[in-house]
Amino acid sequence: MISDPIIVVEVLSPSTAAVDHGRKLSGYFSLTSVQHYLILDPERRVVIHHKRGQGEAIETRVLTSGAARLDRPGFEVAVEAFFAASLTSAQSASSGAGARTETGSTLVPDCQTGPESAPGRAGP
């Protein structure tokens, strides 16, 4: 289990979009260790990068290309890299290979069920 996550990544699904952009956003940033919350939208191939700013501010960037820079821990990742596997799966499916792509959550382990399950947090 990771006790102090720095980066949280969600894969957006239509049924959870409102929760991912609202309750989870504020919940994850209530954890002082969280510096970045990335929401991946595989249908639009967009990364929404929420970053802890000065004081209580949360800075948001919507990325369709280029790189997401994650200062602390200090690395960059190409937006296209987030969707490389889904593109390969979609190409396989369209060629009749029967592959399928699913959306869901890819989270830091101690946040699997949302920020309310993090250490020291009460449930809903």
Sequence and secondary structure as in RCSB ss.txt:
>XXXX:A:sequence
MISDPIIVVEVLSPSTAAVDHGRKLSGYFSLTSVQHYLILDPERRVVIHHKRGQGEAIETRVLTSGAARLDRPGF
EVAVEAFFAASLTSAQSASSGAGARTETGSTLVPDCQTGPESAPGRAGP
>XXXX:A:secstr
  SS SEEEEE  TTTHHHHHTHHHHHHHTSTT  EEEEEETTTTEEEEEEE STT EEEEEESSSEEEETTTTE
EEEHHHHTHHHHHHHHHHHTTS       B   GGGTT GGGSTT    
